[in-house]
C-alpha cells in the first residue's frame, strides 16, 4: 500500500510594511524648481517676453503708478507741498462737486452723448463686416476696405478741421447743397441740437472700418462646412448670415459691446473740446472738458481729480453690470 507524504504547510509571510509617504519638498526645493522652470521658459520663449516688456511697462508707468495720485481728490492739493504733504480734507471735494449746479448738466450731457455713441458705433461696423464678407469681387472688396479703414489713421484735429470746413455756413459743401433746395445757410456748429449728431457720426465714420476688421477676422474663423450644410438645406444668403455668421461672431460682438459700454464715460476729450464753442456749450460741455478747464485752466487740481475719479468709478460700475448681463443672456463675457 502506497503511502502519501503530507504536503508542507505554507509559512505565513509577515504583512508588508506600508510605504512611507513621500515627504513634500521643502520651501527651498520648491523655490529652486520654480526658478529653474522660469529659466527654462525664458530660454525657450525669450523673444515673446521681450515683446511683452514694452506693453507691461506702458501700463505700469502710465496706468498703475498714476492711480496712487488719486489721493489728491481727498486733499487740498498744493503744488508746493506735493500730493503727500497737502492737507487732508476727506470728501469735501466730492461734496462741492455734487452740490455744484452744473454737475447735473455735465452728467446728463455725458451720459446722453456716450449712450448715443455706443448705439451708433456698435451695429454699423457689424453690418459693414457682414456686407464685406459676402462680396466676391476681390478688387471691389479691397477698395471698400481701404476707403473705410483709412479714416482711422487721420488725427482727431484733422477730422475736426475737415468737419468745420464741410459744415461752414460760408464755404461748406453741405450748406452749398442745401442752398440748391432754397434752404438758407445753417450754422451747424453753433446750434446745440446738432452737436451730438456731428460728434457721433464723425466718430462712426472714423472708426467703423477699424472695428469691421475685427469682425472680419471673427468671420474668417467660422467653419466653411456650416455654410455648405446650410446651402444643401436650401438656406438663402440672408438666412446663412442670420443662422451661421451672426452666431459665429456673437462672442466677439459681445466683447466689443461690453468694452464700448465700459468706456461710455471716457468720451474722447479732444474732439468734444475742439468742436465746442460758446454757442453749443449747453450740450457740448461734458465731464472730460470740465476736468480740463477745472484742473489745468483754473488750476483746481483737487476738484479735477475728484471729477475724474468719479468718472472712472461710474465706468467701472457700467462695465461690471453690462458684463454680468451679457453673461446671463448670451453666456459670453470678458471673464469666464
Residue pairs with C-beta under 8 A, 6 or more apart in sequence:
25 33
42 49
69 83
69 305
70 305
70 309
71 83
71 84
72 83
72 86
72 301
72 302
72 305
73 93
73 94
73 302
73 305
73 306
73 308
73 309
74 88
74 89
74 90
74 91
74 93
75 83
75 86
75 87
75 88
75 89
75 302
76 86
76 87
76 89
76 92
76 302
77 83
77 86
77 301
77 302
77 305
78 85
78 86
78 87
79 301
81 87
89 302
93 302
93 303
93 305
93 306
94 306
94 310
96 303
97 103
97 303
97 306
97 307
97 310
102 285
102 290
105 282
105 285
106 285
106 286
106 287
106 290
107 287
109 283
109 284
109 285
109 286
110 265
110 267
110 286
110 287
110 288
111 264
112 196
113 196
113 199
113 200
113 267
113 272
113 283
113 286
114 264
114 265
114 267
115 264
116 196
116 200
117 199
117 200
117 203
117 264
117 267
118 257
118 260
118 261
118 264
120 200
120 201
120 204
121 200
121 203
121 204
121 207
121 208
121 211
121 260
122 253
122 256
122 257
122 260
124 204
124 208
125 207
125 208
125 209
125 210
125 211
125 212
125 214
125 215
126 212
126 215
126 249
126 253
128 148
128 208
128 209
128 212
128 215
129 211
129 212
129 213
129 214
129 215
129 216
129 219
129 249
130 215
130 219
130 241
130 245
130 246
132 141
132 144
132 145
132 212
132 216
133 216
133 219
133 245
134 237
134 241
135 141
135 144
145 209
145 212
145 213
147 209
148 208
148 209
148 212
149 209
149 210
149 212
149 213
150 209
151 159
151 205
151 206
151 207
151 209
152 206
152 207
152 209
152 210
154 206
156 268
156 270
156 271
156 274
157 270
157 274
159 202
159 206
159 271
160 270
160 271
160 274
160 275
163 198
163 202
163 275
164 189
165 171
165 172
166 172
166 173
166 174
167 174
167 175
167 188
167 189
167 198
168 175
169 175
169 185
169 186
169 187
169 188
170 185
174 188
175 185
175 186
178 184
178 185
178 186
179 185
187 279
188 194
188 198
189 195
189 198
189 275
189 277
189 279
189 280
190 277
190 279
190 280
191 279
191 280
192 279
192 280
192 281
192 282
192 283
192 284
193 283
194 280
195 275
195 280
195 283
195 284
196 283
198 275
199 271
199 272
199 275
202 271
203 268
203 271
211 256
214 252
214 256
215 249
215 252
215 253
218 248
218 249
218 251
218 252
219 245
219 248
219 249
221 248
222 244
222 245
222 248
222 249
226 244
226 248
227 240
227 244
230 239
230 240
230 243
230 244
231 240
235 243
250 330
250 332
251 332
254 326
254 330
254 332
254 333
255 332
255 333
255 334
257 322
257 326
258 319
258 322
258 323
258 326
258 333
258 334
259 334
261 318
261 319
261 322
262 315
262 316
262 318
262 319
262 322
262 323
263 315
264 315
264 318
265 287
265 311
265 312
265 314
265 315
265 318
266 288
266 311
266 315
267 286
267 287
267 288
268 288
269 288
269 289
269 291
269 292
272 284
272 286
272 288
272 289
273 288
273 289
273 292
275 284
276 284
276 285
276 289
277 284
287 307
287 311
288 311
290 307
291 304
291 307
291 308
291 311
292 304
294 300
294 303
294 304
294 307
295 301
295 303
295 304
295 305
296 304
319 334
323 333
323 334
323 335
324 333
326 332
326 333
327 333
